[in-house]
């Protein structure tokens, strides 16, 4: 297995680590993990594209998120390739409550809407990176190497979203909003969920 990259900055950023109960749950649901991972990559690309359509006058945002969307779609291709090799049928499954619940925290008026949307993007990328790192050592070599290989790009995506949010904000806005958003994220990670998903909480 490839060496796990240093993600200490992400561990410091998030309000809590992934509970061991989630790791055990993931190991019991390998097919669902792959299917939902594929869905997460598609959604991440879609989020980046939506922001590119909405904020056409922000040249830096357009460049950063164009690259991010391409990388997320490449990751999607890699996941479905692994699924095909393993005989995992790509079927429809319900979405986790995670991303939707975080987006409910986003303010409705600009520029707060942009700042919060970017911060939510940063949090989701950070959590994805942290989950890849904590589950990789438990997986077979092929999947462990793949998840480990994603850490560098996911970490960069996290930083890109965070920097874009800082540039779109004023004063101590980012710190204030992160306090709210990270606390909401912590609850979603630590509280029980009925169904396993890549960003679910712990088993009920």
CNS distance restraints for C-alpha pairs under 8 A (distance, minus, plus):
assign (resid   1 and name CA) (resid 137 and name CA) 7.92 0.50 0.50
assign (resid   1 and name CA) (resid 141 and name CA) 5.50 0.50 0.50
assign (resid   1 and name CA) (resid 142 and name CA) 7.89 0.50 0.50
assign (resid   1 and name CA) (resid 144 and name CA) 6.21 0.50 0.50
assign (resid   1 and name CA) (resid 145 and name CA) 5.42 0.50 0.50
assign (resid   2 and name CA) (resid 144 and name CA) 7.60 0.50 0.50
assign (resid   2 and name CA) (resid 145 and name CA) 5.44 0.50 0.50
assign (resid   2 and name CA) (resid 148 and name CA) 6.53 0.50 0.50
assign (resid   2 and name CA) (resid 149 and name CA) 7.76 0.50 0.50
assign (resid   3 and name CA) (resid 148 and name CA) 7.40 0.50 0.50
assign (resid   4 and name CA) (resid 133 and name CA) 6.71 0.50 0.50
assign (resid   4 and name CA) (resid 148 and name CA) 5.94 0.50 0.50
assign (resid   5 and name CA) (resid 148 and name CA) 7.33 0.50 0.50
assign (resid   5 and name CA) (resid 151 and name CA) 6.65 0.50 0.50
assign (resid   5 and name CA) (resid 152 and name CA) 7.27 0.50 0.50
assign (resid   7 and name CA) (resid  11 and name CA) 6.45 0.50 0.50
assign (resid   7 and name CA) (resid 129 and name CA) 7.96 0.50 0.50
assign (resid   7 and name CA) (resid 130 and name CA) 7.44 0.50 0.50
assign (resid   7 and name CA) (resid 151 and name CA) 7.98 0.50 0.50
assign (resid   7 and name CA) (resid 155 and name CA) 7.54 0.50 0.50
assign (resid   8 and name CA) (resid  12 and name CA) 6.15 0.50 0.50
assign (resid   9 and name CA) (resid  13 and name CA) 6.19 0.50 0.50
assign (resid  10 and name CA) (resid  14 and name CA) 6.25 0.50 0.50
assign (resid  10 and name CA) (resid 126 and name CA) 5.93 0.50 0.50
assign (resid  10 and name CA) (resid 129 and name CA) 7.91 0.50 0.50
assign (resid  10 and name CA) (resid 130 and name CA) 7.09 0.50 0.50
assign (resid  10 and name CA) (resid 155 and name CA) 7.63 0.50 0.50
assign (resid  11 and name CA) (resid  16 and name CA) 7.78 0.50 0.50
assign (resid  11 and name CA) (resid  17 and name CA) 7.04 0.50 0.50
assign (resid  11 and name CA) (resid 130 and name CA) 7.13 0.50 0.50
assign (resid  14 and name CA) (resid 123 and name CA) 7.51 0.50 0.50
assign (resid  14 and name CA) (resid 126 and name CA) 7.36 0.50 0.50
assign (resid  14 and name CA) (resid 127 and name CA) 7.42 0.50 0.50
assign (resid  14 and name CA) (resid 182 and name CA) 6.72 0.50 0.50
assign (resid  14 and name CA) (resid 186 and name CA) 7.95 0.50 0.50
assign (resid  15 and name CA) (resid 182 and name CA) 5.94 0.50 0.50
assign (resid  15 and name CA) (resid 183 and name CA) 6.72 0.50 0.50
assign (resid  15 and name CA) (resid 185 and name CA) 7.81 0.50 0.50
assign (resid  15 and name CA) (resid 186 and name CA) 5.87 0.50 0.50
assign (resid  16 and name CA) (resid 186 and name CA) 6.01 0.50 0.50
assign (resid  17 and name CA) (resid 130 and name CA) 7.77 0.50 0.50
assign (resid  18 and name CA) (resid  22 and name CA) 6.84 0.50 0.50
assign (resid  18 and name CA) (resid  23 and name CA) 7.75 0.50 0.50
assign (resid  18 and name CA) (resid 130 and name CA) 7.61 0.50 0.50
assign (resid  18 and name CA) (resid 131 and name CA) 6.83 0.50 0.50
assign (resid  18 and name CA) (resid 134 and name CA) 7.65 0.50 0.50
assign (resid  18 and name CA) (resid 189 and name CA) 6.86 0.50 0.50
assign (resid  18 and name CA) (resid 190 and name CA) 7.77 0.50 0.50
assign (resid  19 and name CA) (resid  23 and name CA) 7.09 0.50 0.50
assign (resid  19 and name CA) (resid 189 and name CA) 7.82 0.50 0.50
assign (resid  19 and name CA) (resid 190 and name CA) 6.96 0.50 0.50
assign (resid  19 and name CA) (resid 202 and name CA) 7.25 0.50 0.50
assign (resid  20 and name CA) (resid  24 and name CA) 6.39 0.50 0.50
assign (resid  21 and name CA) (resid  25 and name CA) 6.16 0.50 0.50
assign (resid  21 and name CA) (resid 202 and name CA) 5.84 0.50 0.50
assign (resid  21 and name CA) (resid 203 and name CA) 7.07 0.50 0.50
assign (resid  22 and name CA) (resid  26 and name CA) 6.08 0.50 0.50
assign (resid  22 and name CA) (resid 200 and name CA) 7.76 0.50 0.50
assign (resid  22 and name CA) (resid 201 and name CA) 6.75 0.50 0.50
assign (resid  22 and name CA) (resid 202 and name CA) 5.12 0.50 0.50
assign (resid  22 and name CA) (resid 203 and name CA) 7.09 0.50 0.50
assign (resid  23 and name CA) (resid  27 and name CA) 6.33 0.50 0.50
assign (resid  23 and name CA) (resid 134 and name CA) 7.57 0.50 0.50
assign (resid  23 and name CA) (resid 135 and name CA) 6.21 0.50 0.50
assign (resid  24 and name CA) (resid  28 and name CA) 6.50 0.50 0.50
assign (resid  25 and name CA) (resid  29 and name CA) 6.47 0.50 0.50
assign (resid  25 and name CA) (resid 196 and name CA) 6.95 0.50 0.50
assign (resid  25 and name CA) (resid 202 and name CA) 7.72 0.50 0.50
assign (resid  25 and name CA) (resid 203 and name CA) 7.07 0.50 0.50
assign (resid  26 and name CA) (resid  30 and name CA) 6.18 0.50 0.50
assign (resid  26 and name CA) (resid  33 and name CA) 6.46 0.50 0.50
assign (resid  26 and name CA) (resid 196 and name CA) 7.19 0.50 0.50
assign (resid  26 and name CA) (resid 197 and name CA) 7.97 0.50 0.50
assign (resid  26 and name CA) (resid 198 and name CA) 7.76 0.50 0.50
assign (resid  27 and name CA) (resid 138 and name CA) 7.86 0.50 0.50
assign (resid  29 and name CA) (resid  33 and name CA) 6.17 0.50 0.50
assign (resid  29 and name CA) (resid 196 and name CA) 7.46 0.50 0.50
assign (resid  30 and name CA) (resid  34 and name CA) 6.40 0.50 0.50
assign (resid  31 and name CA) (resid  35 and name CA) 6.24 0.50 0.50
assign (resid  31 and name CA) (resid  88 and name CA) 6.34 0.50 0.50
assign (resid  32 and name CA) (resid  36 and name CA) 5.91 0.50 0.50
assign (resid  32 and name CA) (resid 196 and name CA) 7.55 0.50 0.50
assign (resid  32 and name CA) (resid 197 and name CA) 6.97 0.50 0.50
assign (resid  33 and name CA) (resid  37 and name CA) 5.88 0.50 0.50
assign (resid  33 and name CA) (resid 196 and name CA) 7.92 0.50 0.50
assign (resid  33 and name CA) (resid 197 and name CA) 6.33 0.50 0.50
assign (resid  33 and name CA) (resid 198 and name CA) 5.77 0.50 0.50
assign (resid  34 and name CA) (resid  38 and name CA) 6.19 0.50 0.50
assign (resid  34 and name CA) (resid  79 and name CA) 6.86 0.50 0.50
assign (resid  34 and name CA) (resid  83 and name CA) 6.96 0.50 0.50
assign (resid  35 and name CA) (resid  39 and name CA) 6.38 0.50 0.50
assign (resid  35 and name CA) (resid  83 and name CA) 7.91 0.50 0.50
assign (resid  35 and name CA) (resid  90 and name CA) 6.14 0.50 0.50
assign (resid  35 and name CA) (resid  91 and name CA) 7.40 0.50 0.50
assign (resid  35 and name CA) (resid  93 and name CA) 7.99 0.50 0.50
assign (resid  36 and name CA) (resid  40 and name CA) 6.07 0.50 0.50
assign (resid  36 and name CA) (resid  93 and name CA) 7.62 0.50 0.50
assign (resid  36 and name CA) (resid  95 and name CA) 7.91 0.50 0.50
assign (resid  36 and name CA) (resid 197 and name CA) 6.21 0.50 0.50
assign (resid  36 and name CA) (resid 198 and name CA) 6.03 0.50 0.50
assign (resid  37 and name CA) (resid  41 and name CA) 6.34 0.50 0.50
assign (resid  37 and name CA) (resid  79 and name CA) 7.41 0.50 0.50
assign (resid  37 and name CA) (resid 198 and name CA) 6.23 0.50 0.50
assign (resid  38 and name CA) (resid  42 and name CA) 6.46 0.50 0.50
assign (resid  38 and name CA) (resid  75 and name CA) 7.95 0.50 0.50
assign (resid  38 and name CA) (resid  76 and name CA) 5.26 0.50 0.50
assign (resid  38 and name CA) (resid  79 and name CA) 5.81 0.50 0.50
assign (resid  38 and name CA) (resid  80 and name CA) 6.69 0.50 0.50
assign (resid  39 and name CA) (resid  43 and name CA) 6.16 0.50 0.50
assign (resid  39 and name CA) (resid  76 and name CA) 7.80 0.50 0.50
assign (resid  40 and name CA) (resid  44 and name CA) 6.02 0.50 0.50
assign (resid  41 and name CA) (resid  45 and name CA) 6.32 0.50 0.50
assign (resid  41 and name CA) (resid  72 and name CA) 5.28 0.50 0.50
assign (resid  41 and name CA) (resid  73 and name CA) 6.47 0.50 0.50
assign (resid  41 and name CA) (resid  75 and name CA) 6.53 0.50 0.50
assign (resid  41 and name CA) (resid  76 and name CA) 5.32 0.50 0.50
assign (resid  42 and name CA) (resid  46 and name CA) 6.17 0.50 0.50
assign (resid  42 and name CA) (resid  72 and name CA) 6.89 0.50 0.50
assign (resid  42 and name CA) (resid  73 and name CA) 6.38 0.50 0.50
assign (resid  42 and name CA) (resid  76 and name CA) 6.40 0.50 0.50
assign (resid  43 and name CA) (resid  47 and name CA) 6.05 0.50 0.50
assign (resid  44 and name CA) (resid  48 and name CA) 6.38 0.50 0.50
assign (resid  44 and name CA) (resid  69 and name CA) 7.13 0.50 0.50
assign (resid  44 and name CA) (resid  72 and name CA) 6.44 0.50 0.50
assign (resid  45 and name CA) (resid  49 and name CA) 6.27 0.50 0.50
assign (resid  45 and name CA) (resid  68 and name CA) 7.14 0.50 0.50
assign (resid  45 and name CA) (resid  69 and name CA) 4.28 0.50 0.50
assign (resid  45 and name CA) (resid  70 and name CA) 7.23 0.50 0.50
assign (resid  45 and name CA) (resid  72 and name CA) 5.41 0.50 0.50
assign (resid  45 and name CA) (resid  73 and name CA) 6.22 0.50 0.50
assign (resid  46 and name CA) (resid  50 and name CA) 6.06 0.50 0.50
assign (resid  46 and name CA) (resid  69 and name CA) 7.34 0.50 0.50
assign (resid  47 and name CA) (resid  51 and name CA) 6.32 0.50 0.50
assign (resid  48 and name CA) (resid  52 and name CA) 6.30 0.50 0.50
assign (resid  48 and name CA) (resid  65 and name CA) 5.35 0.50 0.50
assign (resid  48 and name CA) (resid  66 and name CA) 7.16 0.50 0.50
assign (resid  48 and name CA) (resid  68 and name CA) 7.05 0.50 0.50
assign (resid  48 and name CA) (resid  69 and name CA) 5.76 0.50 0.50
assign (resid  49 and name CA) (resid  53 and name CA) 6.31 0.50 0.50
assign (resid  49 and name CA) (resid  65 and name CA) 7.23 0.50 0.50
assign (resid  49 and name CA) (resid  66 and name CA) 7.28 0.50 0.50
assign (resid  49 and name CA) (resid  69 and name CA) 6.75 0.50 0.50
assign (resid  50 and name CA) (resid  54 and name CA) 6.20 0.50 0.50
assign (resid  51 and name CA) (resid  55 and name CA) 5.93 0.50 0.50
assign (resid  51 and name CA) (resid  65 and name CA) 7.94 0.50 0.50
assign (resid  52 and name CA) (resid  56 and name CA) 5.96 0.50 0.50
assign (resid  52 and name CA) (resid  61 and name CA) 7.24 0.50 0.50
assign (resid  52 and name CA) (resid  62 and name CA) 5.50 0.50 0.50
assign (resid  52 and name CA) (resid  65 and name CA) 7.01 0.50 0.50
assign (resid  52 and name CA) (resid  66 and name CA) 7.64 0.50 0.50
assign (resid  55 and name CA) (resid  61 and name CA) 7.87 0.50 0.50
assign (resid  55 and name CA) (resid  62 and name CA) 7.86 0.50 0.50
assign (resid  56 and name CA) (resid  62 and name CA) 7.07 0.50 0.50
assign (resid  58 and name CA) (resid  62 and name CA) 6.26 0.50 0.50
assign (resid  59 and name CA) (resid  63 and name CA) 6.34 0.50 0.50
assign (resid  60 and name CA) (resid  64 and name CA) 6.15 0.50 0.50
assign (resid  61 and name CA) (resid  65 and name CA) 5.90 0.50 0.50
assign (resid  61 and name CA) (resid 164 and name CA) 6.82 0.50 0.50
assign (resid  62 and name CA) (resid  66 and name CA) 5.87 0.50 0.50
assign (resid  63 and name CA) (resid  67 and name CA) 6.50 0.50 0.50
assign (resid  64 and name CA) (resid  68 and name CA) 6.29 0.50 0.50
assign (resid  64 and name CA) (resid 160 and name CA) 6.96 0.50 0.50
assign (resid  65 and name CA) (resid  69 and name CA) 5.92 0.50 0.50
assign (resid  66 and name CA) (resid  70 and name CA) 6.39 0.50 0.50
assign (resid  67 and name CA) (resid  71 and name CA) 6.32 0.50 0.50
assign (resid  68 and name CA) (resid  72 and name CA) 6.15 0.50 0.50
assign (resid  68 and name CA) (resid 157 and name CA) 6.67 0.50 0.50
assign (resid  69 and name CA) (resid  73 and name CA) 6.22 0.50 0.50
assign (resid  70 and name CA) (resid  74 and name CA) 6.24 0.50 0.50
assign (resid  71 and name CA) (resid  75 and name CA) 6.21 0.50 0.50
assign (resid  71 and name CA) (resid 153 and name CA) 7.90 0.50 0.50
assign (resid  72 and name CA) (resid  76 and name CA) 6.23 0.50 0.50
assign (resid  73 and name CA) (resid  77 and name CA) 6.28 0.50 0.50
assign (resid  74 and name CA) (resid  78 and name CA) 6.32 0.50 0.50
assign (resid  75 and name CA) (resid  79 and name CA) 6.20 0.50 0.50
assign (resid  76 and name CA) (resid  80 and name CA) 6.28 0.50 0.50
assign (resid  77 and name CA) (resid  81 and name CA) 6.09 0.50 0.50
assign (resid  78 and name CA) (resid  82 and name CA) 6.33 0.50 0.50
assign (resid  79 and name CA) (resid  83 and name CA) 6.21 0.50 0.50
assign (resid  80 and name CA) (resid  84 and name CA) 6.05 0.50 0.50
assign (resid  80 and name CA) (resid  90 and name CA) 7.76 0.50 0.50
assign (resid  81 and name CA) (resid  85 and name CA) 6.29 0.50 0.50
assign (resid  82 and name CA) (resid  86 and name CA) 6.24 0.50 0.50
assign (resid  83 and name CA) (resid  87 and name CA) 6.03 0.50 0.50
assign (resid  83 and name CA) (resid  88 and name CA) 4.86 0.50 0.50
assign (resid  83 and name CA) (resid  89 and name CA) 7.17 0.50 0.50
assign (resid  83 and name CA) (resid  90 and name CA) 7.59 0.50 0.50
assign (resid  84 and name CA) (resid  88 and name CA) 5.95 0.50 0.50
assign (resid  84 and name CA) (resid  89 and name CA) 7.38 0.50 0.50
assign (resid  95 and name CA) (resid 197 and name CA) 7.76 0.50 0.50
assign (resid  96 and name CA) (resid 100 and name CA) 7.88 0.50 0.50
assign (resid  96 and name CA) (resid 197 and name CA) 5.95 0.50 0.50
assign (resid  96 and name CA) (resid 198 and name CA) 7.88 0.50 0.50
assign (resid  96 and name CA) (resid 199 and name CA) 6.63 0.50 0.50
assign (resid  96 and name CA) (resid 200 and name CA) 6.11 0.50 0.50
assign (resid  97 and name CA) (resid 101 and name CA) 5.84 0.50 0.50
assign (resid  97 and name CA) (resid 200 and name CA) 7.40 0.50 0.50
assign (resid  98 and name CA) (resid 102 and name CA) 6.31 0.50 0.50
assign (resid  98 and name CA) (resid 185 and name CA) 7.78 0.50 0.50
assign (resid  98 and name CA) (resid 188 and name CA) 6.29 0.50 0.50
assign (resid  98 and name CA) (resid 199 and name CA) 6.17 0.50 0.50
assign (resid  98 and name CA) (resid 200 and name CA) 6.56 0.50 0.50
assign (resid  99 and name CA) (resid 103 and name CA) 6.17 0.50 0.50
assign (resid  99 and name CA) (resid 124 and name CA) 7.52 0.50 0.50
assign (resid 100 and name CA) (resid 104 and name CA) 6.37 0.50 0.50
assign (resid 101 and name CA) (resid 105 and name CA) 7.19 0.50 0.50
assign (resid 102 and name CA) (resid 106 and name CA) 7.42 0.50 0.50
assign (resid 102 and name CA) (resid 120 and name CA) 6.67 0.50 0.50
assign (resid 102 and name CA) (resid 181 and name CA) 7.10 0.50 0.50
assign (resid 102 and name CA) (resid 184 and name CA) 6.96 0.50 0.50
assign (resid 102 and name CA) (resid 185 and name CA) 6.83 0.50 0.50
assign (resid 103 and name CA) (resid 117 and name CA) 7.22 0.50 0.50
assign (resid 103 and name CA) (resid 120 and name CA) 6.97 0.50 0.50
assign (resid 105 and name CA) (resid 116 and name CA) 7.88 0.50 0.50
assign (resid 105 and name CA) (resid 181 and name CA) 7.03 0.50 0.50
assign (resid 106 and name CA) (resid 112 and name CA) 7.77 0.50 0.50
assign (resid 106 and name CA) (resid 113 and name CA) 5.94 0.50 0.50
assign (resid 106 and name CA) (resid 116 and name CA) 5.24 0.50 0.50
assign (resid 106 and name CA) (resid 117 and name CA) 6.25 0.50 0.50
assign (resid 107 and name CA) (resid 112 and name CA) 5.75 0.50 0.50
assign (resid 107 and name CA) (resid 113 and name CA) 4.91 0.50 0.50
assign (resid 107 and name CA) (resid 116 and name CA) 6.71 0.50 0.50
assign (resid 108 and name CA) (resid 112 and name CA) 7.16 0.50 0.50
assign (resid 108 and name CA) (resid 113 and name CA) 5.41 0.50 0.50
assign (resid 109 and name CA) (resid 113 and name CA) 5.48 0.50 0.50
assign (resid 110 and name CA) (resid 114 and name CA) 6.38 0.50 0.50
assign (resid 111 and name CA) (resid 115 and name CA) 6.37 0.50 0.50
assign (resid 111 and name CA) (resid 168 and name CA) 7.24 0.50 0.50
assign (resid 111 and name CA) (resid 169 and name CA) 7.44 0.50 0.50
assign (resid 112 and name CA) (resid 116 and name CA) 6.00 0.50 0.50
assign (resid 112 and name CA) (resid 169 and name CA) 7.70 0.50 0.50
assign (resid 113 and name CA) (resid 117 and name CA) 6.01 0.50 0.50
assign (resid 114 and name CA) (resid 118 and name CA) 6.14 0.50 0.50
assign (resid 114 and name CA) (resid 165 and name CA) 7.48 0.50 0.50
assign (resid 114 and name CA) (resid 168 and name CA) 7.36 0.50 0.50
assign (resid 115 and name CA) (resid 119 and name CA) 6.21 0.50 0.50
assign (resid 115 and name CA) (resid 165 and name CA) 4.90 0.50 0.50
assign (resid 115 and name CA) (resid 166 and name CA) 7.61 0.50 0.50
assign (resid 115 and name CA) (resid 168 and name CA) 6.06 0.50 0.50
assign (resid 115 and name CA) (resid 169 and name CA) 6.17 0.50 0.50
assign (resid 115 and name CA) (resid 174 and name CA) 7.62 0.50 0.50
assign (resid 116 and name CA) (resid 120 and name CA) 6.06 0.50 0.50
assign (resid 116 and name CA) (resid 165 and name CA) 7.52 0.50 0.50
assign (resid 116 and name CA) (resid 177 and name CA) 7.20 0.50 0.50
assign (resid 117 and name CA) (resid 121 and name CA) 6.21 0.50 0.50
assign (resid 118 and name CA) (resid 122 and name CA) 6.22 0.50 0.50
assign (resid 118 and name CA) (resid 161 and name CA) 5.33 0.50 0.50
assign (resid 118 and name CA) (resid 162 and name CA) 6.73 0.50 0.50
assign (resid 118 and name CA) (resid 164 and name CA) 6.92 0.50 0.50
assign (resid 118 and name CA) (resid 165 and name CA) 5.39 0.50 0.50
assign (resid 119 and name CA) (resid 123 and name CA) 6.21 0.50 0.50
assign (resid 119 and name CA) (resid 161 and name CA) 6.49 0.50 0.50
assign (resid 119 and name CA) (resid 162 and name CA) 6.03 0.50 0.50
assign (resid 119 and name CA) (resid 165 and name CA) 6.15 0.50 0.50
assign (resid 119 and name CA) (resid 174 and name CA) 7.93 0.50 0.50
assign (resid 119 and name CA) (resid 178 and name CA) 7.16 0.50 0.50
assign (resid 120 and name CA) (resid 124 and name CA) 6.17 0.50 0.50
assign (resid 120 and name CA) (resid 181 and name CA) 7.30 0.50 0.50
assign (resid 121 and name CA) (resid 125 and name CA) 6.18 0.50 0.50
assign (resid 121 and name CA) (resid 158 and name CA) 7.29 0.50 0.50
assign (resid 121 and name CA) (resid 161 and name CA) 6.15 0.50 0.50
assign (resid 122 and name CA) (resid 126 and name CA) 6.04 0.50 0.50
assign (resid 122 and name CA) (resid 157 and name CA) 7.18 0.50 0.50
assign (resid 122 and name CA) (resid 158 and name CA) 4.46 0.50 0.50
assign (resid 122 and name CA) (resid 159 and name CA) 6.93 0.50 0.50
assign (resid 122 and name CA) (resid 160 and name CA) 7.67 0.50 0.50
assign (resid 122 and name CA) (resid 161 and name CA) 4.95 0.50 0.50
assign (resid 122 and name CA) (resid 162 and name CA) 5.56 0.50 0.50
assign (resid 123 and name CA) (resid 127 and name CA) 6.11 0.50 0.50
assign (resid 123 and name CA) (resid 158 and name CA) 7.04 0.50 0.50
assign (resid 123 and name CA) (resid 182 and name CA) 7.46 0.50 0.50
assign (resid 123 and name CA) (resid 185 and name CA) 7.99 0.50 0.50
assign (resid 124 and name CA) (resid 128 and name CA) 6.09 0.50 0.50
assign (resid 124 and name CA) (resid 158 and name CA) 7.88 0.50 0.50
assign (resid 125 and name CA) (resid 129 and name CA) 6.15 0.50 0.50
assign (resid 125 and name CA) (resid 154 and name CA) 5.89 0.50 0.50
assign (resid 125 and name CA) (resid 155 and name CA) 7.11 0.50 0.50
assign (resid 125 and name CA) (resid 157 and name CA) 6.39 0.50 0.50
assign (resid 125 and name CA) (resid 158 and name CA) 5.07 0.50 0.50
assign (resid 126 and name CA) (resid 130 and name CA) 6.21 0.50 0.50
assign (resid 126 and name CA) (resid 154 and name CA) 7.16 0.50 0.50
assign (resid 126 and name CA) (resid 155 and name CA) 6.59 0.50 0.50
assign (resid 126 and name CA) (resid 158 and name CA) 5.52 0.50 0.50
assign (resid 127 and name CA) (resid 131 and name CA) 6.06 0.50 0.50
assign (resid 127 and name CA) (resid 199 and name CA) 7.92 0.50 0.50
assign (resid 128 and name CA) (resid 132 and name CA) 6.18 0.50 0.50
assign (resid 128 and name CA) (resid 154 and name CA) 7.29 0.50 0.50
assign (resid 128 and name CA) (resid 199 and name CA) 7.65 0.50 0.50
assign (resid 129 and name CA) (resid 133 and name CA) 6.34 0.50 0.50
assign (resid 129 and name CA) (resid 150 and name CA) 7.55 0.50 0.50
assign (resid 129 and name CA) (resid 151 and name CA) 5.56 0.50 0.50
assign (resid 129 and name CA) (resid 154 and name CA) 5.62 0.50 0.50
assign (resid 129 and name CA) (resid 155 and name CA) 6.35 0.50 0.50
assign (resid 130 and name CA) (resid 134 and name CA) 6.25 0.50 0.50
assign (resid 131 and name CA) (resid 135 and name CA) 6.00 0.50 0.50
assign (resid 132 and name CA) (resid 136 and name CA) 5.79 0.50 0.50
assign (resid 132 and name CA) (resid 147 and name CA) 5.42 0.50 0.50
assign (resid 132 and name CA) (resid 148 and name CA) 6.64 0.50 0.50
assign (resid 132 and name CA) (resid 150 and name CA) 7.62 0.50 0.50
assign (resid 132 and name CA) (resid 151 and name CA) 7.06 0.50 0.50
assign (resid 133 and name CA) (resid 137 and name CA) 7.54 0.50 0.50
assign (resid 133 and name CA) (resid 147 and name CA) 7.31 0.50 0.50
assign (resid 133 and name CA) (resid 148 and name CA) 6.49 0.50 0.50
assign (resid 133 and name CA) (resid 151 and name CA) 7.25 0.50 0.50
assign (resid 134 and name CA) (resid 138 and name CA) 7.99 0.50 0.50
assign (resid 135 and name CA) (resid 139 and name CA) 6.80 0.50 0.50
assign (resid 135 and name CA) (resid 144 and name CA) 7.91 0.50 0.50
assign (resid 136 and name CA) (resid 143 and name CA) 7.28 0.50 0.50
assign (resid 136 and name CA) (resid 144 and name CA) 4.45 0.50 0.50
assign (resid 136 and name CA) (resid 145 and name CA) 7.48 0.50 0.50
assign (resid 136 and name CA) (resid 147 and name CA) 5.99 0.50 0.50
assign (resid 136 and name CA) (resid 148 and name CA) 6.42 0.50 0.50
assign (resid 137 and name CA) (resid 144 and name CA) 6.35 0.50 0.50
assign (resid 138 and name CA) (resid 144 and name CA) 7.56 0.50 0.50
assign (resid 139 and name CA) (resid 143 and name CA) 6.14 0.50 0.50
assign (resid 139 and name CA) (resid 144 and name CA) 5.27 0.50 0.50
assign (resid 140 and name CA) (resid 144 and name CA) 5.84 0.50 0.50
assign (resid 141 and name CA) (resid 145 and name CA) 5.91 0.50 0.50
assign (resid 142 and name CA) (resid 146 and name CA) 6.28 0.50 0.50
assign (resid 143 and name CA) (resid 147 and name CA) 6.10 0.50 0.50
assign (resid 144 and name CA) (resid 148 and name CA) 6.00 0.50 0.50
assign (resid 145 and name CA) (resid 149 and name CA) 6.03 0.50 0.50
assign (resid 146 and name CA) (resid 150 and name CA) 6.59 0.50 0.50
assign (resid 147 and name CA) (resid 151 and name CA) 7.03 0.50 0.50
assign (resid 150 and name CA) (resid 154 and name CA) 6.04 0.50 0.50
assign (resid 151 and name CA) (resid 155 and name CA) 5.87 0.50 0.50
assign (resid 152 and name CA) (resid 156 and name CA) 6.27 0.50 0.50
assign (resid 153 and name CA) (resid 157 and name CA) 6.14 0.50 0.50
assign (resid 154 and name CA) (resid 158 and name CA) 6.24 0.50 0.50
assign (resid 155 and name CA) (resid 159 and name CA) 6.41 0.50 0.50
assign (resid 156 and name CA) (resid 160 and name CA) 6.05 0.50 0.50
assign (resid 157 and name CA) (resid 161 and name CA) 6.22 0.50 0.50
assign (resid 158 and name CA) (resid 162 and name CA) 6.22 0.50 0.50
assign (resid 159 and name CA) (resid 163 and name CA) 6.02 0.50 0.50
assign (resid 160 and name CA) (resid 164 and name CA) 6.12 0.50 0.50
assign (resid 161 and name CA) (resid 165 and name CA) 6.16 0.50 0.50
assign (resid 162 and name CA) (resid 166 and name CA) 6.27 0.50 0.50
assign (resid 163 and name CA) (resid 167 and name CA) 6.22 0.50 0.50
assign (resid 164 and name CA) (resid 168 and name CA) 6.22 0.50 0.50
assign (resid 165 and name CA) (resid 169 and name CA) 6.12 0.50 0.50
assign (resid 165 and name CA) (resid 174 and name CA) 7.16 0.50 0.50
assign (resid 166 and name CA) (resid 170 and name CA) 7.64 0.50 0.50
assign (resid 166 and name CA) (resid 174 and name CA) 6.30 0.50 0.50
assign (resid 169 and name CA) (resid 173 and name CA) 6.11 0.50 0.50
assign (resid 169 and name CA) (resid 174 and name CA) 6.66 0.50 0.50
assign (resid 170 and name CA) (resid 174 and name CA) 7.87 0.50 0.50
assign (resid 172 and name CA) (resid 176 and name CA) 6.33 0.50 0.50
assign (resid 173 and name CA) (resid 177 and name CA) 6.06 0.50 0.50
assign (resid 174 and name CA) (resid 178 and name CA) 5.88 0.50 0.50
assign (resid 175 and name CA) (resid 179 and name CA) 6.31 0.50 0.50
assign (resid 176 and name CA) (resid 180 and name CA) 6.93 0.50 0.50
assign (resid 177 and name CA) (resid 181 and name CA) 6.13 0.50 0.50
assign (resid 178 and name CA) (resid 182 and name CA) 5.59 0.50 0.50
assign (resid 179 and name CA) (resid 183 and name CA) 6.20 0.50 0.50
assign (resid 180 and name CA) (resid 184 and name CA) 6.38 0.50 0.50
assign (resid 181 and name CA) (resid 185 and name CA) 6.17 0.50 0.50
assign (resid 182 and name CA) (resid 186 and name CA) 6.04 0.50 0.50
assign (resid 183 and name CA) (resid 187 and name CA) 6.48 0.50 0.50
assign (resid 184 and name CA) (resid 188 and name CA) 6.52 0.50 0.50
assign (resid 185 and name CA) (resid 189 and name CA) 6.30 0.50 0.50
assign (resid 186 and name CA) (resid 190 and name CA) 6.10 0.50 0.50
assign (resid 187 and name CA) (resid 191 and name CA) 5.64 0.50 0.50
assign (resid 188 and name CA) (resid 200 and name CA) 7.23 0.50 0.50
assign (resid 188 and name CA) (resid 201 and name CA) 5.75 0.50 0.50
assign (resid 189 and name CA) (resid 199 and name CA) 7.36 0.50 0.50
assign (resid 189 and name CA) (resid 200 and name CA) 6.39 0.50 0.50
assign (resid 189 and name CA) (resid 201 and name CA) 4.26 0.50 0.50
assign (resid 189 and name CA) (resid 202 and name CA) 7.03 0.50 0.50
assign (resid 190 and name CA) (resid 201 and name CA) 5.42 0.50 0.50
assign (resid 190 and name CA) (resid 202 and name CA) 6.24 0.50 0.50
assign (resid 191 and name CA) (resid 201 and name CA) 5.45 0.50 0.50
assign (resid 191 and name CA) (resid 202 and name CA) 6.14 0.50 0.50
assign (resid 192 and name CA) (resid 201 and name CA) 5.30 0.50 0.50
assign (resid 192 and name CA) (resid 202 and name CA) 4.66 0.50 0.50
assign (resid 192 and name CA) (resid 203 and name CA) 5.32 0.50 0.50
assign (resid 192 and name CA) (resid 204 and name CA) 4.61 0.50 0.50
assign (resid 193 and name CA) (resid 200 and name CA) 6.31 0.50 0.50
assign (resid 193 and name CA) (resid 201 and name CA) 5.34 0.50 0.50
assign (resid 193 and name CA) (resid 202 and name CA) 5.85 0.50 0.50
assign (resid 193 and name CA) (resid 203 and name CA) 5.60 0.50 0.50
assign (resid 193 and name CA) (resid 204 and name CA) 5.51 0.50 0.50
assign (resid 194 and name CA) (resid 203 and name CA) 6.57 0.50 0.50
assign (resid 194 and name CA) (resid 204 and name CA) 5.81 0.50 0.50
assign (resid 195 and name CA) (resid 200 and name CA) 7.44 0.50 0.50
assign (resid 195 and name CA) (resid 203 and name CA) 7.40 0.50 0.50
assign (resid 196 and name CA) (resid 200 and name CA) 5.84 0.50 0.50
assign (resid 196 and name CA) (resid 201 and name CA) 7.82 0.50 0.50
assign (resid 196 and name CA) (resid 202 and name CA) 7.98 0.50 0.50
assign (resid 196 and name CA) (resid 203 and name CA) 7.33 0.50 0.50
